[in-house]
Amino acid sequence: MAKSSEPRISKRPIWSGRITIGLVNVPVKLFTMIFDKSISFRFLHKQDGQPLKYERVCIKEDKVVPWEDIVKGYEVAKNEFVIFEKEELKAARPESDQRIRIDKFVDFLSVDPIYLDKSYVLTPDKSEDAYSLLLNALYGMGKAGVGRITLRTKEYPVLVHVYRGALLMTTLRYAYEVADPNKLEELKELKEPDKEQLTMAKKIISDLSGDFNIKEYEDTFKEKVEELIDTKLKGETIVVKKPVKEEAKELMVALQETLKQLKKK
């Protein structure tokens, strides 16, 4: 199979509206720029190799329900739902459905990365002057505008910031969507490490330190699956090899041997 090429941004925006900063309006279009390139499988019938079809079956009447007879419901108790019409949900959509109102500007690096969700590219919508002004005003300041947007069925906090000569909008997770790891009992019971081992661990980290480059990393699982696909297409037999288990070493021995390996490089 051919190696995955660099993804291209679609010409069709997924959202259009405006960025507002006080009385300043910047009409923009929003485009997807993050693409999942993982291997995708479909479920097939083992006997004849044909794909399975999923239908909208009512569990009470055991029959397929047409789209025009489908409504959305929220489950408040087991098998008990509050039903909503499209118009009711549409009326509930906030102002962020049509605009990104910037509430304030913050240092971009002050935002904990755990809250960063997904980034989109913003382009001017017949607003080149205002867009260019905001882009150039933010450039070099390390600042990001904080606002919110409604996409599909959810309102997100967002950052509007500069990236490679463009304005990006990055959605954020809410505080209540991120669990606090300190509440895990296993972490509360950790002991202070041995001083000698800590010194060696820090030496390993120092010796392995370098600049980050995402292009150094490839999805090796994806590559191996693509190789398996090519093998099957050629009609060849796949030989399954069991991975060799690495010997678990005592911590101090593992630290010492790791330092020795690094000295040889």
matplotlib code that plots the C-alpha trace (Angstrom):
import matplotlib.pyplot as plt

x = [0.0, 1.1, 2.4, -0.1, 0.3, -0.1, -3.8, -5.5, -7.9, -11.4, -12.7, -16.0, -16.0, -17.7, -18.8, -19.0, -19.6, -17.5, -15.0, -16.0, -13.7, -15.7, -17.2, -14.7, -16.1, -14.0, -16.2, -14.5, -14.9, -13.8, -12.0, -10.9, -7.2, -6.7, -7.2, -7.2, -5.0, -5.5, -6.3, -10.1, -11.7, -15.3, -17.2, -17.9, -19.9, -17.2, -19.0, -19.3, -17.0, -19.8, -20.1, -22.7, -25.5, -26.8, -30.4, -32.5, -34.6, -37.1, -36.5, -40.2, -41.7, -38.6, -38.9, -36.8, -37.8, -37.6, -35.6, -38.8, -40.1, -37.0, -36.6, -33.9, -34.3, -32.3, -32.4, -33.3, -33.8, -33.5, -35.7, -37.3, -36.6, -37.3, -38.1, -37.0, -38.2, -35.6, -37.1, -36.8, -33.1, -32.4, -34.0, -31.7, -28.5, -26.5, -25.0, -21.7, -23.6, -23.0, -20.0, -16.8, -16.9, -13.4, -13.8, -10.1, -6.5, -4.1, -0.6, -0.9, 1.7, -0.2, -3.0, -2.4, -2.0, -4.4, -7.3, -6.3, -8.8, -8.8, -7.5, -9.2, -8.0, -9.8, -9.9, -11.2, -14.8, -14.6, -12.8, -9.2, -8.3, -9.7, -8.3, -4.9, -5.0, -5.9, -3.3, -0.5, -1.5, -1.3, 1.9, 4.9, 2.9, 2.4, -1.2, -4.5, -8.0, -10.4, -14.0, -16.5, -18.2, -21.1, -20.3, -23.0, -24.4, -21.8, -20.5, -16.8, -14.4, -11.8, -8.5, -7.9, -4.2, -1.5, 0.1, 2.2, 0.8, -2.8, -5.4, -6.3, -9.2, -8.4, -11.3, -10.8, -12.1, -14.1, -12.5, -15.2, -14.2, -10.7, -10.3, -7.8, -5.1, -4.3, -7.5, -6.1, -5.1, -2.1, -0.5, -1.1, 1.0, 4.1, 7.4, 10.4, 12.9, 16.4, 18.8, 21.3, 18.6, 17.1, 20.5, 20.9, 17.4, 18.0, 21.3, 19.4, 16.9, 19.6, 21.5, 18.4, 17.2, 16.9, 14.6, 11.1, 10.3, 7.0, 8.2, 10.5, 7.4, 5.4, 2.5, 4.4, 1.2, -0.4, 2.6, 2.7, -1.1, -0.6, 2.2, -0.2, -2.8, -0.2, 0.8, -2.9, -3.5, -0.6, -2.1, 0.8, 0.5, 1.1, 3.4, 2.5, 5.6, 5.2, 7.0, 10.0, 9.4, 12.0, 13.5, 12.3, 15.4, 15.8, 15.5, 19.1, 20.5, 18.2, 19.4, 23.1, 22.8, 20.8, 23.6, 26.2, 24.2, 23.9, 27.7, 28.3, 26.2]
y = [0.0, 3.6, 5.6, 8.0, 11.5, 14.8, 15.5, 18.3, 20.8, 20.6, 23.6, 23.3, 24.9, 23.1, 26.3, 30.0, 33.0, 35.7, 36.5, 39.4, 41.4, 44.2, 46.0, 44.5, 41.8, 39.4, 37.1, 33.8, 30.3, 27.2, 24.2, 20.8, 20.5, 17.4, 14.1, 10.6, 8.4, 5.2, 1.9, 1.4, -2.1, -3.1, -6.0, -8.8, -12.0, -14.7, -17.2, -15.0, -12.0, -9.5, -6.3, -6.2, -3.6, -1.7, -0.6, 1.6, -1.1, -0.3, -2.6, -2.7, -3.4, -5.1, -3.2, -0.7, 2.9, 5.4, 8.7, 10.8, 9.0, 9.4, 12.0, 12.7, 11.7, 12.0, 9.1, 10.3, 6.7, 3.2, 3.1, 6.5, 9.3, 13.0, 13.6, 16.7, 18.0, 19.6, 23.1, 22.8, 22.0, 24.6, 27.3, 26.3, 26.9, 29.8, 32.8, 30.8, 29.0, 32.0, 33.7, 33.3, 36.1, 36.7, 37.3, 37.9, 37.2, 34.9, 33.6, 30.6, 28.6, 29.2, 26.8, 23.3, 21.0, 18.5, 20.8, 21.1, 19.1, 19.7, 22.4, 24.0, 26.6, 29.9, 31.8, 35.3, 35.4, 38.6, 40.1, 40.1, 43.4, 42.6, 39.0, 40.3, 42.9, 40.3, 37.8, 40.4, 41.8, 38.4, 37.4, 37.4, 38.2, 34.6, 35.4, 33.6, 34.8, 32.8, 32.4, 29.7, 28.1, 25.7, 22.8, 20.2, 19.4, 20.8, 24.2, 24.3, 26.8, 27.7, 29.4, 31.6, 31.8, 32.0, 29.0, 29.1, 32.3, 31.5, 31.9, 28.6, 27.8, 25.1, 23.6, 22.9, 20.3, 21.5, 21.2, 18.6, 16.4, 15.8, 13.5, 14.4, 11.7, 12.6, 10.9, 7.5, 5.5, 4.0, 7.4, 8.4, 5.4, 6.3, 6.3, 8.6, 7.0, 6.0, 9.0, 7.0, 5.7, 9.2, 10.6, 7.8, 8.3, 12.1, 11.3, 9.0, 11.8, 14.3, 12.0, 11.3, 15.0, 16.7, 18.8, 17.6, 16.8, 15.1, 14.0, 11.5, 9.4, 7.1, 4.8, 1.5, -0.5, 1.1, 0.3, -3.3, -3.8, -2.2, -4.8, -7.6, -6.2, -6.3, -9.8, -11.0, -9.3, -11.2, -14.4, -15.1, -16.8, -14.7, -16.2, -15.2, -14.6, -14.4, -11.4, -12.2, -11.3, -9.0, -10.1, -7.9, -6.6, -5.4, -1.5, -0.7, -3.2, -1.7, 1.8, 0.8, -1.1, 1.8, 4.2, 1.9, 1.7, 5.4, 5.8, 3.6, 5.9]
z = [0.0, -0.7, 2.2, 3.7, 2.1, 3.9, 4.4, 2.5, 4.0, 2.5, 0.6, 2.5, 6.0, 8.9, 10.5, 9.6, 11.9, 13.4, 16.0, 18.2, 20.4, 22.0, 19.0, 16.5, 14.2, 12.2, 10.0, 9.6, 8.3, 10.2, 8.6, 9.9, 10.0, 12.2, 10.5, 12.0, 9.8, 11.8, 10.1, 9.8, 9.8, 9.0, 10.5, 8.0, 7.9, 8.4, 6.1, 3.0, 3.7, 3.2, 5.3, 8.1, 7.9, 11.0, 11.1, 13.4, 15.0, 17.7, 20.7, 21.5, 18.1, 16.6, 13.3, 11.3, 12.0, 9.1, 9.7, 9.6, 12.7, 14.8, 17.6, 20.1, 23.7, 27.0, 29.3, 32.9, 34.3, 32.9, 29.7, 30.7, 28.3, 27.9, 24.2, 22.3, 18.9, 16.6, 17.0, 20.8, 20.7, 18.0, 20.3, 23.1, 21.1, 22.6, 20.9, 20.4, 17.7, 15.4, 16.9, 19.0, 21.5, 22.9, 26.7, 27.4, 26.3, 28.1, 27.7, 25.4, 27.4, 30.6, 29.4, 30.8, 27.8, 29.4, 28.5, 24.8, 22.6, 18.8, 16.6, 13.5, 11.0, 10.7, 7.4, 6.6, 5.2, 3.2, 6.2, 5.0, 6.7, 10.1, 10.0, 9.1, 11.8, 14.5, 13.1, 13.2, 16.5, 18.2, 16.3, 18.6, 21.8, 22.8, 23.6, 22.8, 22.9, 25.1, 24.0, 23.2, 20.2, 19.7, 17.3, 16.6, 20.0, 22.4, 23.4, 23.9, 25.5, 22.8, 22.3, 19.2, 18.5, 15.8, 14.1, 10.9, 9.6, 10.3, 13.1, 14.7, 17.0, 19.6, 21.5, 25.2, 27.6, 30.6, 34.1, 35.0, 32.0, 33.4, 36.3, 39.1, 39.2, 42.9, 44.0, 43.0, 46.1, 44.3, 43.9, 47.6, 48.7, 46.7, 48.7, 48.3, 45.8, 46.8, 46.3, 44.3, 42.0, 41.6, 40.6, 38.0, 36.7, 36.3, 34.4, 32.0, 31.4, 30.8, 28.4, 26.4, 26.2, 22.8, 20.7, 19.9, 16.3, 15.6, 12.2, 13.9, 14.8, 12.6, 13.3, 13.2, 13.9, 10.9, 8.7, 9.8, 9.1, 5.6, 5.1, 6.1, 3.7, 0.8, 1.8, 1.7, -1.6, -3.1, -1.9, 0.4, 3.9, 6.9, 9.5, 13.0, 15.1, 18.9, 20.4, 22.5, 26.1, 27.6, 30.9, 33.8, 35.6, 39.1, 39.2, 40.1, 37.6, 34.9, 35.7, 35.6, 32.3, 30.7, 31.6, 30.1, 26.8, 26.6, 27.1, 24.0, 21.7]

ax = plt.figure().add_subplot(projection="3d")
ax.plot(x, y, z, "-o")
ax.set_aspect("equal")
plt.show()
